[in-house]
Amino acid sequence: MMHISHKKEIRSHTSLRGWAAMMVVFVHFRYYLHSSIDPDEITLYFYKGYLWVDFFFILSGFVMAYVYDIEHPRRYSMQDTLHYLIARIARIYPLHFITLVATVLFFTLLALINWGLGKEACCLFDDSLRTPESLAANLFLIHSWGMFDWVTWNFPSWSLSAEFFCYLLFAALLTINGDNRKLALVVLSCIAVLFYCLCMATDSDVNDNFRLSTIRAASAFTIGMLLFLARNAVSTLPDKYLTSIQIVASIALFLSLHFGVTDVLVIGLMALIVLVTWEDRGYLCTCLDTRGLHTIGVLSFSIYMWHYLVQFVAKQDWENITGLPVESSVTGSILFVAGMVGSAISIAIWSYRHLEMPTRKWINLRLNGLLEAKYAPSWQLAWIPGERRR
Protein backbone atom coordinates (compact mmCIF):
# COMPACT_ATOMS: atom_id res chain seq x y z
CA MET A 1 0.00 0.00 0.00
CA MET A 2 1.16 3.56 -0.68
CA HIS A 3 1.11 5.82 2.33
CA ILE A 4 0.30 9.46 1.69
CA SER A 5 -1.45 10.55 4.89
CA HIS A 6 1.69 12.02 6.50
CA LYS A 7 2.50 14.40 3.67
CA LYS A 8 2.64 17.92 5.02
CA GLU A 9 0.34 20.47 3.39
CA ILE A 10 2.15 23.12 1.38
CA ARG A 11 0.16 26.05 2.75
CA SER A 12 1.61 28.52 0.26
CA HIS A 13 0.34 26.39 -2.62
CA THR A 14 -3.12 26.22 -1.06
CA SER A 15 -3.19 30.01 -0.81
CA LEU A 16 -1.84 30.38 -4.35
CA ARG A 17 -4.64 28.15 -5.55
CA GLY A 18 -7.09 30.48 -3.86
CA TRP A 19 -5.47 33.52 -5.48
CA ALA A 20 -5.66 31.86 -8.90
CA ALA A 21 -9.32 30.96 -8.40
CA MET A 22 -10.22 34.54 -7.46
CA MET A 23 -8.31 35.85 -10.48
CA VAL A 24 -10.38 33.59 -12.75
CA VAL A 25 -13.55 34.86 -11.08
CA PHE A 26 -12.54 38.51 -11.62
CA VAL A 27 -11.59 37.72 -15.22
CA HIS A 28 -15.12 36.49 -15.90
CA PHE A 29 -16.96 39.04 -13.76
CA ARG A 30 -15.18 42.04 -15.30
CA TYR A 31 -17.54 41.89 -18.29
CA TYR A 32 -20.33 43.20 -16.01
CA LEU A 33 -18.50 46.43 -15.16
CA HIS A 34 -19.56 49.69 -16.76
CA SER A 35 -17.69 50.48 -19.97
CA SER A 36 -16.24 53.64 -18.41
CA ILE A 37 -14.21 51.52 -15.96
CA ASP A 38 -13.23 48.81 -18.39
CA PRO A 39 -9.99 47.37 -16.88
CA ASP A 40 -8.88 46.07 -20.29
CA GLU A 41 -8.31 49.66 -21.40
CA ILE A 42 -5.76 50.11 -18.61
CA THR A 43 -4.08 46.73 -18.32
CA LEU A 44 -3.95 43.34 -20.01
CA TYR A 45 -3.70 41.65 -16.62
CA PHE A 46 -7.29 40.40 -16.68
CA TYR A 47 -7.33 39.77 -20.43
CA LYS A 48 -4.47 37.33 -19.85
CA GLY A 49 -6.26 35.88 -16.83
CA TYR A 50 -6.96 32.60 -18.61
CA LEU A 51 -3.36 31.69 -17.78
CA TRP A 52 -4.30 31.22 -14.12
CA VAL A 53 -5.91 27.96 -15.24
CA ASP A 54 -2.48 26.84 -16.47
CA PHE A 55 -1.24 27.81 -13.01
CA PHE A 56 -3.82 25.36 -11.59
CA PHE A 57 -2.42 22.62 -13.80
CA ILE A 58 1.18 23.37 -12.74
CA LEU A 59 0.19 23.27 -9.07
CA SER A 60 -1.68 20.01 -9.60
CA GLY A 61 1.30 18.38 -11.28
CA PHE A 62 3.59 19.42 -8.44
CA VAL A 63 1.19 18.35 -5.70
CA MET A 64 0.45 14.97 -7.31
CA ALA A 65 4.18 14.27 -7.67
CA TYR A 66 4.71 15.36 -4.06
CA VAL A 67 1.83 13.41 -2.53
CA TYR A 68 2.41 10.20 -4.49
CA ASP A 69 6.22 10.37 -4.45
CA ILE A 70 6.73 10.04 -8.18
CA GLU A 71 10.52 9.97 -7.87
CA HIS A 72 10.37 6.66 -5.97
CA PRO A 73 11.65 4.04 -8.42
CA ARG A 74 9.22 1.30 -7.49
CA ARG A 75 6.25 0.45 -9.62
CA TYR A 76 2.91 0.88 -7.87
CA SER A 77 0.57 -2.07 -7.74
CA MET A 78 -2.76 -2.03 -9.50
CA GLN A 79 -4.49 -1.81 -6.12
CA ASP A 80 -2.46 1.27 -5.13
CA THR A 81 -3.15 2.90 -8.48
CA LEU A 82 -6.86 2.27 -8.11
CA HIS A 83 -6.73 3.84 -4.65
CA TYR A 84 -5.16 6.89 -6.28
CA LEU A 85 -7.87 7.05 -8.97
CA ILE A 86 -10.63 6.70 -6.39
CA ALA A 87 -9.16 9.60 -4.43
CA ARG A 88 -8.97 11.75 -7.57
CA ILE A 89 -12.50 10.90 -8.70
CA ALA A 90 -13.84 11.53 -5.21
CA ARG A 91 -12.06 14.88 -5.25
CA ILE A 92 -13.42 16.27 -8.51
CA TYR A 93 -16.44 14.35 -9.80
CA PRO A 94 -19.14 14.87 -7.11
CA LEU A 95 -19.03 18.68 -7.30
CA HIS A 96 -18.75 18.53 -11.08
CA PHE A 97 -21.88 16.39 -11.22
CA ILE A 98 -23.79 18.55 -8.76
CA THR A 99 -22.95 21.81 -10.58
CA LEU A 100 -23.79 20.19 -13.91
CA VAL A 101 -27.21 19.12 -12.61
CA ALA A 102 -27.75 22.62 -11.19
CA THR A 103 -26.87 24.14 -14.56
CA VAL A 104 -29.27 21.84 -16.41
CA LEU A 105 -32.05 22.57 -13.92
CA PHE A 106 -31.48 26.32 -14.17
CA PHE A 107 -31.71 26.39 -17.96
CA THR A 108 -34.70 24.05 -17.86
CA LEU A 109 -36.46 26.40 -15.45
CA LEU A 110 -35.57 29.39 -17.62
CA ALA A 111 -36.98 27.65 -20.69
CA LEU A 112 -40.22 26.80 -18.85
CA ILE A 113 -40.61 30.38 -17.62
CA ASN A 114 -40.13 31.74 -21.14
CA TRP A 115 -42.59 29.19 -22.50
CA GLY A 116 -45.13 30.12 -19.82
CA LEU A 117 -44.79 33.82 -20.61
CA GLY A 118 -45.25 33.14 -24.30
CA LYS A 119 -41.74 34.29 -25.12
CA GLU A 120 -39.40 32.70 -27.61
CA ALA A 121 -38.34 29.24 -26.45
CA CYS A 122 -34.70 29.23 -25.45
CA CYS A 123 -31.97 28.31 -23.15
CA LEU A 124 -32.05 24.59 -22.38
CA PHE A 125 -30.32 23.50 -25.57
CA ASP A 126 -28.12 25.77 -27.61
CA ASP A 127 -26.59 24.99 -30.99
CA SER A 128 -23.04 25.19 -29.63
CA LEU A 129 -22.91 25.70 -25.85
CA ARG A 130 -25.47 23.13 -24.72
CA THR A 131 -26.31 20.04 -26.71
CA PRO A 132 -27.37 16.49 -25.75
CA GLU A 133 -24.02 15.21 -27.03
CA SER A 134 -22.01 17.64 -24.91
CA LEU A 135 -24.20 16.83 -21.91
CA ALA A 136 -23.32 13.15 -22.24
CA ALA A 137 -19.63 14.04 -22.55
CA ASN A 138 -19.90 16.22 -19.45
CA LEU A 139 -21.36 13.32 -17.49
CA PHE A 140 -18.28 11.25 -18.33
CA LEU A 141 -15.96 14.23 -17.76
CA ILE A 142 -14.46 14.00 -21.25
CA HIS A 143 -15.94 17.15 -22.79
CA SER A 144 -12.60 18.92 -23.30
CA TRP A 145 -10.87 15.94 -24.91
CA GLY A 146 -10.96 17.41 -28.40
CA MET A 147 -14.53 16.62 -29.43
CA PHE A 148 -16.00 20.14 -29.11
CA ASP A 149 -14.91 23.54 -30.33
CA TRP A 150 -15.63 25.41 -27.11
CA VAL A 151 -16.79 25.16 -23.51
CA THR A 152 -20.20 23.62 -22.78
CA TRP A 153 -22.79 23.64 -19.99
CA ASN A 154 -21.01 24.65 -16.75
CA PHE A 155 -18.16 26.41 -18.50
CA PRO A 156 -15.41 26.13 -15.80
CA SER A 157 -15.68 22.34 -15.85
CA TRP A 158 -13.67 22.20 -19.08
CA SER A 159 -10.48 22.48 -17.02
CA LEU A 160 -11.73 19.73 -14.72
CA SER A 161 -12.11 17.47 -17.74
CA ALA A 162 -8.59 18.34 -18.88
CA GLU A 163 -7.22 17.73 -15.39
CA PHE A 164 -8.97 14.37 -15.25
CA PHE A 165 -7.04 13.50 -18.40
CA CYS A 166 -3.84 14.45 -16.56
CA TYR A 167 -4.84 12.27 -13.62
CA LEU A 168 -5.13 9.31 -15.95
CA LEU A 169 -1.68 10.06 -17.39
CA PHE A 170 -0.32 10.21 -13.87
CA ALA A 171 -1.95 6.88 -13.05
CA ALA A 172 -0.14 5.37 -16.02
CA LEU A 173 3.14 6.78 -14.69
CA LEU A 174 2.53 5.14 -11.33
CA THR A 175 2.13 1.70 -12.90
CA ILE A 176 5.56 1.68 -14.56
CA ASN A 177 8.97 1.36 -12.92
CA GLY A 178 11.51 4.11 -12.34
CA ASP A 179 13.48 3.87 -15.61
CA ASN A 180 10.41 3.67 -17.81
CA ARG A 181 8.82 6.45 -15.79
CA LYS A 182 11.79 8.69 -16.55
CA LEU A 183 11.44 7.88 -20.23
CA ALA A 184 7.72 8.69 -20.11
CA LEU A 185 8.48 12.03 -18.45
CA VAL A 186 10.96 12.80 -21.22
CA VAL A 187 8.26 12.07 -23.81
CA LEU A 188 5.76 14.25 -21.97
CA SER A 189 8.37 17.01 -21.72
CA CYS A 190 8.97 16.85 -25.47
CA ILE A 191 5.23 17.13 -26.12
CA ALA A 192 5.08 20.16 -23.83
CA VAL A 193 8.00 21.81 -25.62
CA LEU A 194 6.38 21.17 -29.00
CA PHE A 195 3.07 22.62 -27.79
CA TYR A 196 4.64 25.81 -26.47
CA CYS A 197 6.87 26.13 -29.54
CA LEU A 198 3.75 25.82 -31.70
CA CYS A 199 2.10 28.61 -29.72
CA MET A 200 5.10 30.88 -30.16
CA ALA A 201 5.61 30.01 -33.82
CA THR A 202 1.99 30.79 -34.67
CA ASP A 203 1.87 33.78 -32.28
CA SER A 204 -1.21 32.27 -30.66
CA ASP A 205 -2.42 32.09 -27.06
CA VAL A 206 -2.47 28.71 -25.30
CA ASN A 207 -6.27 28.82 -25.21
CA ASP A 208 -6.81 29.65 -28.88
CA ASN A 209 -7.48 26.05 -29.90
CA PHE A 210 -9.93 24.49 -27.47
CA ARG A 211 -9.52 21.07 -29.07
CA LEU A 212 -5.95 21.04 -27.72
CA SER A 213 -7.10 21.52 -24.12
CA THR A 214 -5.77 18.16 -22.95
CA ILE A 215 -2.36 18.90 -24.51
CA ARG A 216 -2.37 22.32 -22.87
CA ALA A 217 -3.24 20.82 -19.49
CA ALA A 218 -0.78 17.93 -19.80
CA SER A 219 2.00 20.36 -20.72
CA ALA A 220 1.49 22.50 -17.62
CA PHE A 221 0.93 19.39 -15.47
CA THR A 222 4.24 18.00 -16.73
CA ILE A 223 5.97 21.25 -15.76
CA GLY A 224 4.61 20.76 -12.26
CA MET A 225 5.98 17.22 -12.03
CA LEU A 226 9.39 18.35 -13.30
CA LEU A 227 9.44 21.17 -10.77
CA PHE A 228 8.94 18.61 -8.03
CA LEU A 229 11.89 16.59 -9.29
CA ALA A 230 13.99 19.79 -9.31
CA ARG A 231 12.74 21.09 -5.97
CA ASN A 232 16.04 20.54 -4.15
CA ALA A 233 17.53 23.34 -6.24
CA VAL A 234 15.95 25.86 -3.86
CA SER A 235 16.37 23.87 -0.66
CA THR A 236 19.94 25.07 -0.10
CA LEU A 237 19.12 28.75 -0.67
CA PRO A 238 19.11 30.98 2.44
CA ASP A 239 15.79 32.64 3.22
CA LYS A 240 17.00 36.09 2.14
CA TYR A 241 17.99 34.87 -1.33
CA LEU A 242 14.77 32.90 -1.64
CA THR A 243 12.81 36.02 -0.68
CA SER A 244 14.63 38.04 -3.35
CA ILE A 245 13.74 35.48 -6.02
CA GLN A 246 10.12 35.39 -4.85
CA ILE A 247 9.76 39.18 -4.99
CA VAL A 248 11.44 39.50 -8.39
CA ALA A 249 9.38 36.62 -9.82
CA SER A 250 6.12 38.09 -8.48
CA ILE A 251 6.85 41.55 -9.91
CA ALA A 252 7.93 40.03 -13.22
CA LEU A 253 4.73 37.96 -13.37
CA PHE A 254 2.56 40.99 -12.69
CA LEU A 255 4.33 43.06 -15.36
CA SER A 256 4.20 40.20 -17.86
CA LEU A 257 0.45 39.90 -17.43
CA HIS A 258 0.03 43.67 -17.43
CA PHE A 259 1.88 44.14 -20.71
CA GLY A 260 0.51 40.95 -22.26
CA VAL A 261 3.80 39.26 -23.10
CA THR A 262 3.89 35.82 -24.68
CA ASP A 263 2.05 33.13 -22.72
CA VAL A 264 5.09 30.88 -22.52
CA LEU A 265 7.05 33.47 -20.52
CA VAL A 266 4.12 34.00 -18.14
CA ILE A 267 3.79 30.23 -17.60
CA GLY A 268 7.53 30.05 -16.92
CA LEU A 269 7.24 32.74 -14.23
CA MET A 270 4.24 30.96 -12.70
CA ALA A 271 6.29 27.77 -12.59
CA LEU A 272 9.13 29.61 -10.86
CA ILE A 273 6.77 30.90 -8.17
CA VAL A 274 5.46 27.37 -7.56
CA LEU A 275 9.05 26.15 -7.17
CA VAL A 276 10.26 28.86 -4.79
CA THR A 277 7.26 28.58 -2.47
CA TRP A 278 7.07 24.83 -2.02
CA GLU A 279 8.95 24.84 1.32
CA ASP A 280 6.78 27.60 2.82
CA ARG A 281 9.89 29.74 3.33
CA GLY A 282 10.55 33.35 2.40
CA TYR A 283 8.62 36.61 2.59
CA LEU A 284 6.11 35.70 -0.13
CA CYS A 285 5.15 32.57 1.79
CA THR A 286 4.70 34.66 4.93
CA CYS A 287 2.32 36.92 2.99
CA LEU A 288 0.45 33.92 1.63
CA ASP A 289 0.12 32.26 5.02
CA THR A 290 -2.83 34.34 6.19
CA ARG A 291 -6.05 32.84 7.45
CA GLY A 292 -8.22 34.58 4.87
CA LEU A 293 -6.18 33.68 1.81
CA HIS A 294 -5.63 30.12 3.00
CA THR A 295 -9.37 29.74 3.56
CA ILE A 296 -10.04 30.97 0.03
CA GLY A 297 -7.55 28.35 -1.14
CA VAL A 298 -9.45 25.63 0.69
CA LEU A 299 -12.69 26.87 -0.86
CA SER A 300 -11.14 27.49 -4.29
CA PHE A 301 -12.60 24.42 -6.00
CA SER A 302 -16.14 25.25 -4.92
CA ILE A 303 -15.69 28.93 -5.81
CA TYR A 304 -14.39 27.99 -9.23
CA MET A 305 -17.15 25.48 -9.98
CA TRP A 306 -20.08 27.69 -8.87
CA HIS A 307 -19.07 31.14 -10.09
CA TYR A 308 -20.32 30.75 -13.68
CA LEU A 309 -23.80 29.73 -12.58
CA VAL A 310 -23.80 32.52 -9.98
CA GLN A 311 -23.10 35.16 -12.60
CA PHE A 312 -25.70 33.80 -15.00
CA VAL A 313 -28.44 33.57 -12.35
CA ALA A 314 -27.56 37.02 -10.98
CA LYS A 315 -27.69 38.63 -14.42
CA GLN A 316 -31.06 37.07 -15.22
CA ASP A 317 -32.58 38.16 -11.90
CA TRP A 318 -31.17 41.68 -12.08
CA GLU A 319 -32.43 42.35 -15.58
CA ASN A 320 -35.82 40.70 -15.00
CA ILE A 321 -36.45 42.67 -11.81
CA THR A 322 -35.01 46.06 -12.77
CA GLY A 323 -35.47 45.97 -16.52
CA LEU A 324 -31.98 47.49 -16.82
CA PRO A 325 -28.75 45.94 -18.08
CA VAL A 326 -26.25 45.36 -15.29
CA GLU A 327 -23.82 47.78 -16.97
CA SER A 328 -26.31 50.68 -16.95
CA SER A 329 -24.41 52.66 -14.29
CA VAL A 330 -20.94 52.76 -12.78
CA THR A 331 -22.10 52.35 -9.18
CA GLY A 332 -24.67 49.71 -10.06
CA SER A 333 -22.16 47.60 -11.99
CA ILE A 334 -19.60 47.76 -9.17
CA LEU A 335 -22.20 46.73 -6.61
CA PHE A 336 -23.41 43.98 -8.91
CA VAL A 337 -19.90 42.52 -9.33
CA ALA A 338 -19.21 42.83 -5.59
CA GLY A 339 -22.49 41.06 -4.89
CA MET A 340 -21.61 38.23 -7.27
CA VAL A 341 -18.19 37.79 -5.65
CA GLY A 342 -19.77 37.69 -2.20
CA SER A 343 -22.43 35.25 -3.40
CA ALA A 344 -19.87 32.96 -5.00
CA ILE A 345 -17.83 32.82 -1.79
CA SER A 346 -20.90 32.32 0.38
CA ILE A 347 -22.21 29.50 -1.79
CA ALA A 348 -18.72 27.97 -1.85
CA ILE A 349 -18.60 27.90 1.97
CA TRP A 350 -21.93 26.07 2.09
CA SER A 351 -20.97 23.82 -0.81
CA TYR A 352 -17.61 22.87 0.70
CA ARG A 353 -19.14 21.95 4.04
CA HIS A 354 -22.33 20.24 2.91
CA LEU A 355 -21.59 18.94 -0.60
CA GLU A 356 -17.92 18.75 -1.51
CA MET A 357 -16.47 17.21 1.66
CA PRO A 358 -19.34 14.83 2.57
CA THR A 359 -19.56 13.38 -0.95
CA ARG A 360 -15.80 13.06 -1.19
CA LYS A 361 -15.64 11.15 2.09
CA TRP A 362 -18.60 8.94 1.16
CA ILE A 363 -17.16 7.97 -2.23
CA ASN A 364 -13.72 7.34 -0.78
CA LEU A 365 -15.21 5.17 1.95
CA ARG A 366 -17.51 3.18 -0.32
CA LEU A 367 -15.19 2.64 -3.28
CA ASN A 368 -12.10 1.95 -1.19
CA GLY A 369 -14.14 -0.50 0.87
CA LEU A 370 -15.19 -2.33 -2.30
CA LEU A 371 -11.59 -2.28 -3.55
CA GLU A 372 -10.23 -3.69 -0.30
CA ALA A 373 -12.85 -6.42 -0.42
CA LYS A 374 -11.89 -7.30 -4.00
CA TYR A 375 -8.17 -7.55 -3.23
CA ALA A 376 -8.52 -9.08 0.24
CA PRO A 377 -7.25 -12.67 0.66
CA SER A 378 -10.07 -15.17 0.71
CA TRP A 379 -9.53 -15.95 4.40
CA GLN A 380 -10.19 -12.28 5.26
CA LEU A 381 -13.51 -12.09 3.46
CA ALA A 382 -15.25 -13.81 6.34
CA TRP A 383 -14.47 -10.73 8.44
CA ILE A 384 -15.81 -8.23 5.90
CA PRO A 385 -19.53 -7.49 6.46
CA GLY A 386 -21.69 -8.32 3.48
CA GLU A 387 -18.94 -10.37 1.79
CA ARG A 388 -18.77 -14.10 1.42
CA ARG A 389 -16.07 -16.51 0.49
CA ARG A 390 -15.39 -16.91 -3.23
Salt bridges, closest charged atoms under 4 A:
GLU9 OE2 - HIS294 NE2 2.74
ASP40 OD2 - ARG30 NH2 2.96
ASP54 OD1 - ARG216 NH2 2.65
GLU71 OE2 - ARG231 NH2 2.64
ASP80 OD2 - ARG74 NH2 3.91
ASP149 OD1 - ARG211 NE 2.67
ASP205 OD1 - LYS48 NZ 3.31
ASP239 OD1 - ARG281 NH1 2.41
ASP263 OD1 - LYS48 NZ 2.67
GLU279 OE1 - ARG281 NH2 2.86
ASP289 OD1 - ARG11 NE 2.73
GLU319 OE2 - LYS315 NZ 2.95
GLU356 OE2 - ARG91 NH1 3.08
GLU356 OE2 - ARG360 NH2 2.85
GLU372 OE2 - HIS83 NE2 2.72
GLU387 OE1 - ARG390 NH2 3.28
